[in-house]
């Protein structure tokens, strides 16, 4: 087999591998970042960083999934306001 045919095949294999690695990296980025702390609505330790960096409750029946974020925002405002 001529060299150029071999290298073309190698190139395809390498491309496929790179694509697989890229996909795996993207999958990893989708993993939620879990946070130590409980949902103010009593769901338990269900907090993670959701889209846009907001602390969100992951409990499916949570009455207010953005309550943790609101609580944090209120706390921050109090600190700033003094
Ligand atoms: Zn909750």
PDB file of the backbone (N, CA, C, O) and the ligand in Angstrom, with CONECT records:
HET     ZN  A 101       1
ATOM      1  N   UNK A   1       0.847  -1.209   0.000  1.00  0.00           N
ATOM      2  CA  UNK A   1       0.000   0.000   0.000  1.00  0.00           C
ATOM      3  C   UNK A   1       0.880   1.257   0.000  1.00  0.00           C
ATOM      4  O   UNK A   1       1.788   1.374   0.823  1.00  0.00           O
ATOM      5  N   UNK A   2       0.617   2.192  -0.914  1.00  0.00           N
ATOM      6  CA  UNK A   2       1.432   3.428  -0.944  1.00  0.00           C
ATOM      7  C   UNK A   2       1.302   4.212   0.361  1.00  0.00           C
ATOM      8  O   UNK A   2       0.288   4.161   1.057  1.00  0.00           O
ATOM      9  N   UNK A   3       2.354   4.920   0.648  1.00  0.00           N
ATOM     10  CA  UNK A   3       2.420   5.665   1.901  1.00  0.00           C
ATOM     11  C   UNK A   3       1.272   6.656   2.052  1.00  0.00           C
ATOM     12  O   UNK A   3       0.699   6.787   3.134  1.00  0.00           O
ATOM     13  N   UNK A   4       0.939   7.346   0.981  1.00  0.00           N
ATOM     14  CA  UNK A   4      -0.072   8.415   1.096  1.00  0.00           C
ATOM     15  C   UNK A   4      -1.443   7.855   1.451  1.00  0.00           C
ATOM     16  O   UNK A   4      -2.244   8.527   2.100  1.00  0.00           O
ATOM     17  N   UNK A   5      -1.714   6.619   1.025  1.00  0.00           N
ATOM     18  CA  UNK A   5      -3.006   6.004   1.385  1.00  0.00           C
ATOM     19  C   UNK A   5      -3.041   5.676   2.878  1.00  0.00           C
ATOM     20  O   UNK A   5      -4.044   5.878   3.562  1.00  0.00           O
ATOM     21  N   UNK A   6      -1.905   5.161   3.354  1.00  0.00           N
ATOM     22  CA  UNK A   6      -1.789   4.837   4.780  1.00  0.00           C
ATOM     23  C   UNK A   6      -2.036   6.080   5.632  1.00  0.00           C
ATOM     24  O   UNK A   6      -2.808   6.059   6.591  1.00  0.00           O
ATOM     25  N   UNK A   7      -1.358   7.162   5.253  1.00  0.00           N
ATOM     26  CA  UNK A   7      -1.452   8.364   6.073  1.00  0.00           C
ATOM     27  C   UNK A   7      -2.855   8.954   6.030  1.00  0.00           C
ATOM     28  O   UNK A   7      -3.318   9.539   7.010  1.00  0.00           O
ATOM     29  N   UNK A   8      -3.531   8.801   4.896  1.00  0.00           N
ATOM     30  CA  UNK A   8      -4.903   9.306   4.820  1.00  0.00           C
ATOM     31  C   UNK A   8      -5.801   8.551   5.802  1.00  0.00           C
ATOM     32  O   UNK A   8      -6.636   9.144   6.484  1.00  0.00           O
ATOM     33  N   UNK A   9      -5.612   7.235   5.857  1.00  0.00           N
ATOM     34  CA  UNK A   9      -6.396   6.419   6.785  1.00  0.00           C
ATOM     35  C   UNK A   9      -6.073   6.794   8.228  1.00  0.00           C
ATOM     36  O   UNK A   9      -6.964   6.909   9.070  1.00  0.00           O
ATOM     37  N   UNK A  10      -4.785   6.980   8.495  1.00  0.00           N
ATOM     38  CA  UNK A  10      -4.367   7.380   9.843  1.00  0.00           C
ATOM     39  C   UNK A  10      -5.016   8.696  10.230  1.00  0.00           C
ATOM     40  O   UNK A  10      -5.475   8.884  11.356  1.00  0.00           O
ATOM     41  N   UNK A  11      -5.039   9.602   9.258  1.00  0.00           N
ATOM     42  CA  UNK A  11      -5.595  10.933   9.505  1.00  0.00           C
ATOM     43  C   UNK A  11      -7.069  10.816   9.890  1.00  0.00           C
ATOM     44  O   UNK A  11      -7.529  11.481  10.818  1.00  0.00           O
ATOM     45  N   UNK A  12      -7.802   9.972   9.177  1.00  0.00           N
ATOM     46  CA  UNK A  12      -9.227   9.795   9.484  1.00  0.00           C
ATOM     47  C   UNK A  12      -9.420   9.243  10.894  1.00  0.00           C
ATOM     48  O   UNK A  12     -10.286   9.694  11.644  1.00  0.00           O
ATOM     49  N   UNK A  13      -8.603   8.269  11.230  1.00  0.00           N
ATOM     50  CA  UNK A  13      -8.698   7.656  12.566  1.00  0.00           C
ATOM     51  C   UNK A  13      -8.401   8.696  13.636  1.00  0.00           C
ATOM     52  O   UNK A  13      -9.066   8.752  14.671  1.00  0.00           O
ATOM     53  N   UNK A  14      -7.388   9.521  13.369  1.00  0.00           N
ATOM     54  CA  UNK A  14      -7.000  10.546  14.331  1.00  0.00           C
ATOM     55  C   UNK A  14      -8.136  11.557  14.492  1.00  0.00           C
ATOM     56  O   UNK A  14      -8.449  11.985  15.603  1.00  0.00           O
ATOM     57  N   UNK A  15      -8.742  11.927  13.376  1.00  0.00           N
ATOM     58  CA  UNK A  15      -9.844  12.898  13.398  1.00  0.00           C
ATOM     59  C   UNK A  15     -11.002  12.362  14.240  1.00  0.00           C
ATOM     60  O   UNK A  15     -11.584  13.079  15.055  1.00  0.00           O
ATOM     61  N   UNK A  16     -11.320  11.090  14.023  1.00  0.00           N
ATOM     62  CA  UNK A  16     -12.416  10.467  14.768  1.00  0.00           C
ATOM     63  C   UNK A  16     -12.109  10.465  16.259  1.00  0.00           C
ATOM     64  O   UNK A  16     -12.986  10.697  17.091  1.00  0.00           O
ATOM     65  N   UNK A  17     -10.842  10.198  16.579  1.00  0.00           N
ATOM     66  CA  UNK A  17     -10.449  10.151  17.990  1.00  0.00           C
ATOM     67  C   UNK A  17     -10.540  11.542  18.611  1.00  0.00           C
ATOM     68  O   UNK A  17     -11.014  11.707  19.736  1.00  0.00           O
ATOM     69  N   UNK A  18     -10.080  12.534  17.859  1.00  0.00           N
ATOM     70  CA  UNK A  18     -10.144  13.905  18.360  1.00  0.00           C
ATOM     71  C   UNK A  18     -11.589  14.315  18.606  1.00  0.00           C
ATOM     72  O   UNK A  18     -11.914  14.941  19.615  1.00  0.00           O
ATOM     73  N   UNK A  19     -12.443  13.949  17.665  1.00  0.00           N
ATOM     74  CA  UNK A  19     -13.858  14.292  17.793  1.00  0.00           C
ATOM     75  C   UNK A  19     -14.460  13.641  19.041  1.00  0.00           C
ATOM     76  O   UNK A  19     -15.241  14.260  19.764  1.00  0.00           O
ATOM     77  N   UNK A  20     -14.085  12.391  19.278  1.00  0.00           N
ATOM     78  CA  UNK A  20     -14.586  11.667  20.449  1.00  0.00           C
ATOM     79  C   UNK A  20     -14.115  12.343  21.726  1.00  0.00           C
ATOM     80  O   UNK A  20     -14.870  12.479  22.689  1.00  0.00           O
ATOM     81  N   UNK A  21     -12.842  12.769  21.718  1.00  0.00           N
ATOM     82  CA  UNK A  21     -12.298  13.433  22.908  1.00  0.00           C
ATOM     83  C   UNK A  21     -12.994  14.767  23.144  1.00  0.00           C
ATOM     84  O   UNK A  21     -13.309  15.129  24.277  1.00  0.00           O
ATOM     85  N   UNK A  22     -13.222  15.480  22.068  1.00  0.00           N
ATOM     86  CA  UNK A  22     -13.896  16.777  22.165  1.00  0.00           C
ATOM     87  C   UNK A  22     -15.295  16.598  22.747  1.00  0.00           C
ATOM     88  O   UNK A  22     -15.732  17.359  23.609  1.00  0.00           O
ATOM     89  N   UNK A  23     -15.985  15.569  22.251  1.00  0.00           N
ATOM     90  CA  UNK A  23     -17.338  15.286  22.720  1.00  0.00           C
ATOM     91  C   UNK A  23     -17.328  14.938  24.210  1.00  0.00           C
ATOM     92  O   UNK A  23     -18.193  15.371  24.971  1.00  0.00           O
ATOM     93  N   UNK A  24     -16.332  14.148  24.605  1.00  0.00           N
ATOM     94  CA  UNK A  24     -16.212  13.755  26.012  1.00  0.00           C
ATOM     95  C   UNK A  24     -15.973  14.984  26.878  1.00  0.00           C
ATOM     96  O   UNK A  24     -16.528  15.099  27.970  1.00  0.00           O
ATOM     97  N   UNK A  25     -15.144  15.903  26.385  1.00  0.00           N
ATOM     98  CA  UNK A  25     -14.857  17.132  27.135  1.00  0.00           C
ATOM     99  C   UNK A  25     -16.127  17.961  27.277  1.00  0.00           C
ATOM    100  O   UNK A  25     -16.388  18.533  28.336  1.00  0.00           O
ATOM    101  N   UNK A  26     -16.906  18.024  26.217  1.00  0.00           N
ATOM    102  CA  UNK A  26     -18.155  18.796  26.267  1.00  0.00           C
ATOM    103  C   UNK A  26     -19.129  18.154  27.248  1.00  0.00           C
ATOM    104  O   UNK A  26     -19.844  18.851  27.967  1.00  0.00           O
ATOM    105  N   UNK A  27     -19.154  16.828  27.274  1.00  0.00           N
ATOM    106  CA  UNK A  27     -20.034  16.126  28.211  1.00  0.00           C
ATOM    107  C   UNK A  27     -19.638  16.461  29.638  1.00  0.00           C
ATOM    108  O   UNK A  27     -20.490  16.697  30.495  1.00  0.00           O
ATOM    109  N   UNK A  28     -18.339  16.478  29.880  1.00  0.00           N
ATOM    110  CA  UNK A  28     -17.854  16.785  31.231  1.00  0.00           C
ATOM    111  C   UNK A  28     -18.281  18.178  31.649  1.00  0.00           C
ATOM    112  O   UNK A  28     -18.635  18.401  32.806  1.00  0.00           O
ATOM    113  N   UNK A  29     -18.249  19.119  30.711  1.00  0.00           N
ATOM    114  CA  UNK A  29     -18.617  20.495  31.042  1.00  0.00           C
ATOM    115  C   UNK A  29     -20.082  20.593  31.418  1.00  0.00           C
ATOM    116  O   UNK A  29     -20.475  21.499  32.153  1.00  0.00           O
ATOM    117  N   UNK A  30     -20.896  19.670  30.924  1.00  0.00           N
ATOM    118  CA  UNK A  30     -22.325  19.695  31.224  1.00  0.00           C
ATOM    119  C   UNK A  30     -22.625  19.178  32.628  1.00  0.00           C
ATOM    120  O   UNK A  30     -23.716  19.389  33.158  1.00  0.00           O
ATOM    121  N   UNK A  31     -21.643  18.496  33.223  1.00  0.00           N
ATOM    122  CA  UNK A  31     -21.848  17.974  34.576  1.00  0.00           C
ATOM    123  C   UNK A  31     -22.134  19.121  35.525  1.00  0.00           C
ATOM    124  O   UNK A  31     -21.423  20.126  35.509  1.00  0.00           O
ATOM    125  N   UNK A  32     -23.150  18.992  36.345  1.00  0.00           N
ATOM    126  CA  UNK A  32     -23.464  20.070  37.277  1.00  0.00           C
ATOM    127  C   UNK A  32     -22.395  20.220  38.349  1.00  0.00           C
ATOM    128  O   UNK A  32     -21.734  19.256  38.733  1.00  0.00           O
ATOM    129  N   UNK A  33     -22.243  21.443  38.818  1.00  0.00           N
ATOM    130  CA  UNK A  33     -21.350  21.719  39.935  1.00  0.00           C
ATOM    131  C   UNK A  33     -22.198  21.725  41.193  1.00  0.00           C
ATOM    132  O   UNK A  33     -23.028  22.613  41.386  1.00  0.00           O
ATOM    133  N   UNK A  34     -21.986  20.721  42.058  1.00  0.00           N
ATOM    134  CA  UNK A  34     -22.811  20.607  43.256  1.00  0.00           C
ATOM    135  C   UNK A  34     -22.291  21.516  44.348  1.00  0.00           C
ATOM    136  O   UNK A  34     -21.090  21.765  44.458  1.00  0.00           O
ATOM    137  N   UNK A  35     -23.203  21.998  45.140  1.00  0.00           N
ATOM    138  CA  UNK A  35     -22.865  22.963  46.186  1.00  0.00           C
ATOM    139  C   UNK A  35     -23.259  22.394  47.537  1.00  0.00           C
ATOM    140  O   UNK A  35     -24.315  21.782  47.692  1.00  0.00           O
ATOM    141  N   UNK A  36     -22.385  22.611  48.508  1.00  0.00           N
ATOM    142  CA  UNK A  36     -22.707  22.192  49.878  1.00  0.00           C
ATOM    143  C   UNK A  36     -23.700  23.187  50.449  1.00  0.00           C
ATOM    144  O   UNK A  36     -23.445  24.391  50.479  1.00  0.00           O
ATOM    145  N   UNK A  37     -24.825  22.677  50.899  1.00  0.00           N
ATOM    146  CA  UNK A  37     -25.834  23.576  51.445  1.00  0.00           C
ATOM    147  C   UNK A  37     -27.207  23.052  51.108  1.00  0.00           C
ATOM    148  O   UNK A  37     -27.381  22.262  50.180  1.00  0.00           O
ATOM    149  N   UNK A  38     -28.186  23.505  51.880  1.00  0.00           N
ATOM    150  CA  UNK A  38     -29.537  22.987  51.690  1.00  0.00           C
ATOM    151  C   UNK A  38     -30.435  24.029  51.053  1.00  0.00           C
ATOM    152  O   UNK A  38     -30.237  25.234  51.206  1.00  0.00           O
ATOM    153  N   UNK A  39     -31.426  23.528  50.335  1.00  0.00           N
ATOM    154  CA  UNK A  39     -32.426  24.396  49.737  1.00  0.00           C
ATOM    155  C   UNK A  39     -33.243  25.060  50.858  1.00  0.00           C
ATOM    156  O   UNK A  39     -33.673  24.382  51.790  1.00  0.00           O
ATOM    157  N   UNK A  40     -33.456  26.368  50.773  1.00  0.00           N
ATOM    158  CA  UNK A  40     -34.237  27.059  51.813  1.00  0.00           C
ATOM    159  C   UNK A  40     -35.670  26.544  51.900  1.00  0.00           C
ATOM    160  O   UNK A  40     -36.350  26.784  52.898  1.00  0.00           O
ATOM    161  N   UNK A  41     -36.134  25.844  50.876  1.00  0.00           N
ATOM    162  CA  UNK A  41     -37.499  25.314  50.896  1.00  0.00           C
ATOM    163  C   UNK A  41     -37.551  23.914  51.484  1.00  0.00           C
ATOM    164  O   UNK A  41     -38.592  23.260  51.426  1.00  0.00           O
ATOM    165  N   UNK A  42     -36.443  23.442  52.050  1.00  0.00           N
ATOM    166  CA  UNK A  42     -36.449  22.177  52.775  1.00  0.00           C
ATOM    167  C   UNK A  42     -36.328  20.938  51.909  1.00  0.00           C
ATOM    168  O   UNK A  42     -36.795  19.865  52.292  1.00  0.00           O
ATOM    169  N   UNK A  43     -35.721  21.070  50.775  1.00  0.00           N
ATOM    170  CA  UNK A  43     -35.577  19.911  49.892  1.00  0.00           C
ATOM    171  C   UNK A  43     -34.373  19.056  50.287  1.00  0.00           C
ATOM    172  O   UNK A  43     -34.264  17.901  49.876  1.00  0.00           O
ATOM    173  N   UNK A  44     -33.476  19.627  51.080  1.00  0.00           N
ATOM    174  CA  UNK A  44     -32.259  18.916  51.434  1.00  0.00           C
ATOM    175  C   UNK A  44     -31.073  19.468  50.657  1.00  0.00           C
ATOM    176  O   UNK A  44     -31.112  20.575  50.120  1.00  0.00           O
ATOM    177  N   UNK A  45     -29.999  18.645  50.614  1.00  0.00           N
ATOM    178  CA  UNK A  45     -28.786  19.103  49.918  1.00  0.00           C
ATOM    179  C   UNK A  45     -28.927  18.813  48.436  1.00  0.00           C
ATOM    180  O   UNK A  45     -28.452  17.795  47.933  1.00  0.00           O
ATOM    181  N   UNK A  46     -29.578  19.716  47.760  1.00  0.00           N
ATOM    182  CA  UNK A  46     -29.926  19.489  46.355  1.00  0.00           C
ATOM    183  C   UNK A  46     -29.380  20.587  45.456  1.00  0.00           C
ATOM    184  O   UNK A  46     -29.771  20.693  44.294  1.00  0.00           O
ATOM    185  N   UNK A  47     -28.483  21.399  45.985  1.00  0.00           N
ATOM    186  CA  UNK A  47     -28.095  22.601  45.250  1.00  0.00           C
ATOM    187  C   UNK A  47     -26.970  22.351  44.251  1.00  0.00           C
ATOM    188  O   UNK A  47     -26.021  21.614  44.520  1.00  0.00           O
ATOM    189  N   UNK A  48     -27.104  22.977  43.108  1.00  0.00           N
ATOM    190  CA  UNK A  48     -26.049  22.944  42.109  1.00  0.00           C
ATOM    191  C   UNK A  48     -26.040  24.275  41.376  1.00  0.00           C
ATOM    192  O   UNK A  48     -26.995  25.048  41.451  1.00  0.00           O
ATOM    193  N   UNK A  49     -24.942  24.533  40.662  1.00  0.00           N
ATOM    194  CA  UNK A  49     -24.858  25.763  39.892  1.00  0.00           C
ATOM    195  C   UNK A  49     -25.502  25.524  38.539  1.00  0.00           C
ATOM    196  O   UNK A  49     -25.014  24.738  37.727  1.00  0.00           O
ATOM    197  N   UNK A  50     -26.597  26.211  38.316  1.00  0.00           N
ATOM    198  CA  UNK A  50     -27.331  26.033  37.083  1.00  0.00           C
ATOM    199  C   UNK A  50     -26.844  26.970  36.001  1.00  0.00           C
ATOM    200  O   UNK A  50     -25.774  27.570  36.111  1.00  0.00           O
ATOM    201  N   UNK A  51     -27.639  27.089  34.955  1.00  0.00           N
ATOM    202  CA  UNK A  51     -27.275  27.917  33.824  1.00  0.00           C
ATOM    203  C   UNK A  51     -27.083  29.366  34.262  1.00  0.00           C
ATOM    204  O   UNK A  51     -27.878  29.902  35.035  1.00  0.00           O
ATOM    205  N   UNK A  52     -26.027  29.989  33.765  1.00  0.00           N
ATOM    206  CA  UNK A  52     -25.776  31.380  34.092  1.00  0.00           C
ATOM    207  C   UNK A  52     -25.136  31.563  35.449  1.00  0.00           C
ATOM    208  O   UNK A  52     -24.957  32.693  35.905  1.00  0.00           O
ATOM    209  N   UNK A  53     -24.778  30.433  36.120  1.00  0.00           N
ATOM    210  CA  UNK A  53     -24.092  30.525  37.401  1.00  0.00           C
ATOM    211  C   UNK A  53     -25.028  30.722  38.571  1.00  0.00           C
ATOM    212  O   UNK A  53     -24.579  31.072  39.663  1.00  0.00           O
ATOM    213  N   UNK A  54     -26.330  30.504  38.373  1.00  0.00           N
ATOM    214  CA  UNK A  54     -27.276  30.658  39.473  1.00  0.00           C
ATOM    215  C   UNK A  54     -27.364  29.387  40.307  1.00  0.00           C
ATOM    216  O   UNK A  54     -27.398  28.279  39.772  1.00  0.00           O
ATOM    217  N   UNK A  55     -27.399  29.561  41.605  1.00  0.00           N
ATOM    218  CA  UNK A  55     -27.563  28.405  42.489  1.00  0.00           C
ATOM    219  C   UNK A  55     -29.013  27.960  42.403  1.00  0.00           C
ATOM    220  O   UNK A  55     -29.938  28.731  42.660  1.00  0.00           O
ATOM    221  N   UNK A  56     -29.189  26.706  42.038  1.00  0.00           N
ATOM    222  CA  UNK A  56     -30.523  26.189  41.758  1.00  0.00           C
ATOM    223  C   UNK A  56     -30.759  24.905  42.530  1.00  0.00           C
ATOM    224  O   UNK A  56     -29.825  24.142  42.779  1.00  0.00           O
ATOM    225  N   UNK A  57     -32.021  24.664  42.914  1.00  0.00           N
ATOM    226  CA  UNK A  57     -32.388  23.421  43.573  1.00  0.00           C
ATOM    227  C   UNK A  57     -32.686  22.367  42.512  1.00  0.00           C
ATOM    228  O   UNK A  57     -33.404  22.628  41.547  1.00  0.00           O
ATOM    229  N   UNK A  58     -32.122  21.167  42.703  1.00  0.00           N
ATOM    230  CA  UNK A  58     -32.287  20.125  41.694  1.00  0.00           C
ATOM    231  C   UNK A  58     -33.478  19.231  42.000  1.00  0.00           C
ATOM    232  O   UNK A  58     -33.823  18.361  41.199  1.00  0.00           O
ATOM    233  N   UNK A  59     -34.116  19.436  43.160  1.00  0.00           N
ATOM    234  CA  UNK A  59     -35.243  18.594  43.544  1.00  0.00           C
ATOM    235  C   UNK A  59     -36.414  18.847  42.600  1.00  0.00           C
ATOM    236  O   UNK A  59     -36.848  19.987  42.428  1.00  0.00           O
ATOM    237  N   UNK A  60     -36.916  17.789  41.996  1.00  0.00           N
ATOM    238  CA  UNK A  60     -37.892  17.932  40.916  1.00  0.00           C
ATOM    239  C   UNK A  60     -39.197  18.545  41.409  1.00  0.00           C
ATOM    240  O   UNK A  60     -39.879  19.234  40.649  1.00  0.00           O
ATOM    241  N   UNK A  61     -39.555  18.304  42.671  1.00  0.00           N
ATOM    242  CA  UNK A  61     -40.802  18.838  43.207  1.00  0.00           C
ATOM    243  C   UNK A  61     -40.579  20.110  44.017  1.00  0.00           C
ATOM    244  O   UNK A  61     -41.460  20.514  44.777  1.00  0.00           O
ATOM    245  N   UNK A  62     -39.429  20.744  43.872  1.00  0.00           N
ATOM    246  CA  UNK A  62     -39.139  21.952  44.637  1.00  0.00           C
ATOM    247  C   UNK A  62     -40.165  23.039  44.278  1.00  0.00           C
ATOM    248  O   UNK A  62     -40.397  23.317  43.101  1.00  0.00           O
ATOM    249  N   UNK A  63     -40.775  23.650  45.305  1.00  0.00           N
ATOM    250  CA  UNK A  63     -41.765  24.690  45.032  1.00  0.00           C
ATOM    251  C   UNK A  63     -41.124  25.951  44.446  1.00  0.00           C
ATOM    252  O   UNK A  63     -41.808  26.775  43.839  1.00  0.00           O
ATOM    253  N   UNK A  64     -39.828  26.093  44.630  1.00  0.00           N
ATOM    254  CA  UNK A  64     -39.177  27.322  44.163  1.00  0.00           C
ATOM    255  C   UNK A  64     -37.699  27.047  43.884  1.00  0.00           C
ATOM    256  O   UNK A  64     -36.840  27.366  44.706  1.00  0.00           O
ATOM    257  N   UNK A  65     -37.405  26.458  42.727  1.00  0.00           N
ATOM    258  CA  UNK A  65     -36.023  26.037  42.451  1.00  0.00           C
ATOM    259  C   UNK A  65     -35.020  27.176  42.493  1.00  0.00           C
ATOM    260  O   UNK A  65     -33.829  26.933  42.688  1.00  0.00           O
ATOM    261  N   UNK A  66     -35.465  28.407  42.316  1.00  0.00           N
ATOM    262  CA  UNK A  66     -34.491  29.506  42.360  1.00  0.00           C
ATOM    263  C   UNK A  66     -34.445  30.172  43.732  1.00  0.00           C
ATOM    264  O   UNK A  66     -33.834  31.228  43.893  1.00  0.00           O
ATOM    265  N   UNK A  67     -35.095  29.550  44.723  1.00  0.00           N
ATOM    266  CA  UNK A  67     -35.073  30.094  46.083  1.00  0.00           C
ATOM    267  C   UNK A  67     -33.641  30.217  46.626  1.00  0.00           C
ATOM    268  O   UNK A  67     -33.317  31.229  47.245  1.00  0.00           O
ATOM    269  N   UNK A  68     -32.780  29.217  46.411  1.00  0.00           N
ATOM    270  CA  UNK A  68     -31.407  29.347  46.927  1.00  0.00           C
ATOM    271  C   UNK A  68     -30.699  30.567  46.351  1.00  0.00           C
ATOM    272  O   UNK A  68     -29.988  31.281  47.058  1.00  0.00           O
ATOM    273  N   UNK A  69     -30.902  30.791  45.075  1.00  0.00           N
ATOM    274  CA  UNK A  69     -30.265  31.942  44.440  1.00  0.00           C
ATOM    275  C   UNK A  69     -30.800  33.238  45.030  1.00  0.00           C
ATOM    276  O   UNK A  69     -30.042  34.167  45.307  1.00  0.00           O
ATOM    277  N   UNK A  70     -32.123  33.290  45.221  1.00  0.00           N
ATOM    278  CA  UNK A  70     -32.744  34.493  45.787  1.00  0.00           C
ATOM    279  C   UNK A  70     -32.223  34.741  47.201  1.00  0.00           C
ATOM    280  O   UNK A  70     -31.937  35.878  47.577  1.00  0.00           O
ATOM    281  N   UNK A  71     -32.104  33.661  47.981  1.00  0.00           N
ATOM    282  CA  UNK A  71     -31.617  33.797  49.354  1.00  0.00           C
ATOM    283  C   UNK A  71     -30.199  34.349  49.356  1.00  0.00           C
ATOM    284  O   UNK A  71     -29.859  35.219  50.158  1.00  0.00           O
ATOM    285  N   UNK A  72     -29.373  33.828  48.440  1.00  0.00           N
ATOM    286  CA  UNK A  72     -27.993  34.303  48.362  1.00  0.00           C
ATOM    287  C   UNK A  72     -27.961  35.761  47.929  1.00  0.00           C
ATOM    288  O   UNK A  72     -27.196  36.558  48.472  1.00  0.00           O
ATOM    289  N   UNK A  73     -28.778  36.104  46.965  1.00  0.00           N
ATOM    290  CA  UNK A  73     -28.806  37.473  46.456  1.00  0.00           C
ATOM    291  C   UNK A  73     -29.240  38.424  47.557  1.00  0.00           C
ATOM    292  O   UNK A  73     -28.688  39.515  47.692  1.00  0.00           O
ATOM    293  N   UNK A  74     -30.241  38.010  48.355  1.00  0.00           N
ATOM    294  CA  UNK A  74     -30.734  38.857  49.448  1.00  0.00           C
ATOM    295  C   UNK A  74     -29.630  39.053  50.476  1.00  0.00           C
ATOM    296  O   UNK A  74     -29.422  40.154  50.987  1.00  0.00           O
ATOM    297  N   UNK A  75     -28.919  37.948  50.773  1.00  0.00           N
ATOM    298  CA  UNK A  75     -27.832  38.023  51.738  1.00  0.00           C
ATOM    299  C   UNK A  75     -26.770  39.008  51.280  1.00  0.00           C
ATOM    300  O   UNK A  75     -26.279  39.824  52.060  1.00  0.00           O
ATOM    301  N   UNK A  76     -26.426  38.919  50.005  1.00  0.00           N
ATOM    302  CA  UNK A  76     -25.395  39.765  49.438  1.00  0.00           C
ATOM    303  C   UNK A  76     -25.820  41.236  49.536  1.00  0.00           C
ATOM    304  O   UNK A  76     -25.013  42.106  49.862  1.00  0.00           O
ATOM    305  N   UNK A  77     -27.097  41.495  49.249  1.00  0.00           N
ATOM    306  CA  UNK A  77     -27.594  42.857  49.291  1.00  0.00           C
ATOM    307  C   UNK A  77     -27.507  43.411  50.715  1.00  0.00           C
ATOM    308  O   UNK A  77     -27.155  44.572  50.926  1.00  0.00           O
ATOM    309  N   UNK A  78     -27.836  42.554  51.686  1.00  0.00           N
ATOM    310  CA  UNK A  78     -27.759  42.989  53.082  1.00  0.00           C
ATOM    311  C   UNK A  78     -26.326  43.371  53.449  1.00  0.00           C
ATOM    312  O   UNK A  78     -26.081  44.382  54.107  1.00  0.00           O
ATOM    313  N   UNK A  79     -25.378  42.524  52.999  1.00  0.00           N
ATOM    314  CA  UNK A  79     -23.984  42.799  53.319  1.00  0.00           C
ATOM    315  C   UNK A  79     -23.534  44.118  52.722  1.00  0.00           C
ATOM    316  O   UNK A  79     -22.864  44.918  53.375  1.00  0.00           O
ATOM    317  N   UNK A  80     -23.913  44.333  51.470  1.00  0.00           N
ATOM    318  CA  UNK A  80     -23.503  45.556  50.780  1.00  0.00           C
ATOM    319  C   UNK A  80     -24.196  46.757  51.415  1.00  0.00           C
ATOM    320  O   UNK A  80     -23.580  47.798  51.646  1.00  0.00           O
ATOM    321  N   UNK A  81     -25.512  46.590  51.697  1.00  0.00           N
ATOM    322  CA  UNK A  81     -26.264  47.694  52.256  1.00  0.00           C
ATOM    323  C   UNK A  81     -25.836  48.035  53.679  1.00  0.00           C
ATOM    324  O   UNK A  81     -25.975  49.177  54.118  1.00  0.00           O
ATOM    325  N   UNK A  82     -25.310  47.034  54.402  1.00  0.00           N
ATOM    326  CA  UNK A  82     -24.810  47.267  55.762  1.00  0.00           C
ATOM    327  C   UNK A  82     -25.939  47.401  56.707  1.00  0.00           C
ATOM    328  O   UNK A  82     -25.724  47.601  57.902  1.00  0.00           O
TER     329      UNK A  82
HETATM  330 ZN    ZN A 101     -35.713  23.115  46.724  1.00  0.00          ZN
END
